[in-house]
């Protein structure tokens, strides 16, 4: 398995609170991604990073921000959590952003916002 | 635009019988295609990938897939199902126009009966 660790694995919090999810990789891959998985929607890209301090938005980026200060860490922040952000969040990594490079996924973080 | 369609949301087979999970794609360019498997409470694991080198692709755990351009299909097969194959399977694509961004199918849940 690719060396990807997501933390925490489970979190319950209240509406309006800030939440930060962490993705840590030991593969020294350049590209990192955050997805959310919801029934009926599959996996949707939130943000991605193509290098340290280089990030861009995905298809569902509203309400989320990211930071990447080191190659190995990619943080996803919900500044003020809402119930619609209850989901399972997956981090993925890739060593190239080419069209034939697969991404490797972490085990996910299950986030519940009450 | 790139799209990936999995034709069955659920497939049920008996242990020892063949597995067929169907996937069609549409793309303005030659795609790269992947099959991933997701077991409960786990991340997505890469089964195999097609990158135009060969139309018949062999993956892990006895799975294989055949790329058929004339039918725009990339169906996943396995000769004999095991109980451990029960999971959700995703057909995933990317193309030159998406710069490595993944397009996910809706997923197929495979149930294996004893």
Interface residues (C-beta under 8 A of the other chain):
Chain A: X1 X4 X31 X42 X43 X45 X48 X58 X90 X92 X94 X96 X97 X98 X99 X100 X101 X102 X103 X104 X105 X106 X107 X108
Chain B: X31 X32 X34 X36 X41 X42 X43 X44 X45 X46 X49 X51 X52 X90 X94 X95 X96 X98 X99 X100 X101 X102 X104 X105 X106 X107
